Amino acid sequence: MTHLTIREIADSWKEKKRPYVKRSTFAAYMLTLENHLLPYFGNLTELNEATVQSFVLEKINSGLCVKTIKDILIVLKMIMKHGVKNEWINHAEWEIKYPTTATPPEIEVLTVANHKKILDHIKENFSFRSLGIYLCLTTGLRIGEICALRWDDFNVHKGTLMVKRTIERIYVINGEEKHTELVINTPKTPNSVREIPLSTEALSLIKPLMKIVNPGFYVISNDSKPIEPRTYRAYYKRLMKTLNIPAIKFHGLRHSFATRCIESNCDYKTVSVLLGHSDISTTLNLYVHPNMEQKKRCISKMFKSLGKK
């Protein structure tokens, strides 16, 4: 066996991986390598459990969340697998432990009053840019999906919009050269390609526009060039400041849509499909948190089924 360093194995792995993943995914791998894996493991020729566990604890102490660390380890395992296959490194099994005291952060959600306030403001002060915020709050689109939405994605006869693409700025590392690029891709997962019904109110805003816009133009720019997510985030922050609404992340608009759906007793599977989640458990874990009243009703129903009170 010829032992290579993790850096050397990673160089071979990334060239094998490049043709089979999206550019945005490959860029994310390169960032993970440069920022986390190579500085710690680059000069090593083995990956034993103790070393990986020390890495995990260091990253937790630096403030990274457990999910992010697990995503980093997925890349490390792919590199190790490539090395083992080529007989450059020995296989190692890890049983990594994570602190159990950490509580997941609460998702940011608009109050019902502020949700309604934004929608009402946009109806009364309409612009193409503000329409994107309106759609995020009424369909649950991600920021990349709304920036990539074009007029020909609407079907006013069916009363729906199709999510077909997403836009994001990626960090490209090519040897010593580093730069960012704006890329338009298919959505996050196959489930993210989806058709979403529009409300009657949303259709009343969009239908008249469809007679005058260029079908190939992007919706929120109403131009052949899209607005990129970071620019749109800045617009969103200014709008919230204008409306005197406490700042939440842009993704909070998607969370707010999903939360309103759950509060309205929509069935969980439908909400999951609308959001484009690949697994209903994602929806359940994020948004379904029964309160005490719901728990009491559940217990009461169970007892009634037994003929008890």
Secondary structure as UniProt FT lines:
FT   HELIX           6..17
FT   HELIX           18..20
FT   HELIX           23..32
FT   HELIX           33..37
FT   HELIX           38..41
FT   TURN            42..43
FT   HELIX           49..61
FT   TURN            62..63
FT   HELIX           66..85
FT   TURN            86..87
FT   HELIX           112..124
FT   HELIX           128..139
FT   HELIX           143..147
FT   HELIX           151..153
FT   STRAND          154..155
FT   TURN            156..159
FT   STRAND          160..163
FT   STRAND          166..174
FT   TURN            175..176
FT   STRAND          177..185
FT   HELIX           190..192
FT   STRAND          194..197
FT   HELIX           200..210
FT   TURN            211..212
FT   TURN            215..216
FT   TURN            219..222
FT   HELIX           229..242
FT   TURN            243..244
FT   HELIX           251..263
FT   TURN            264..265
FT   HELIX           268..275
FT   HELIX           280..287
FT   HELIX           292..305
FT   TURN            306..307
//
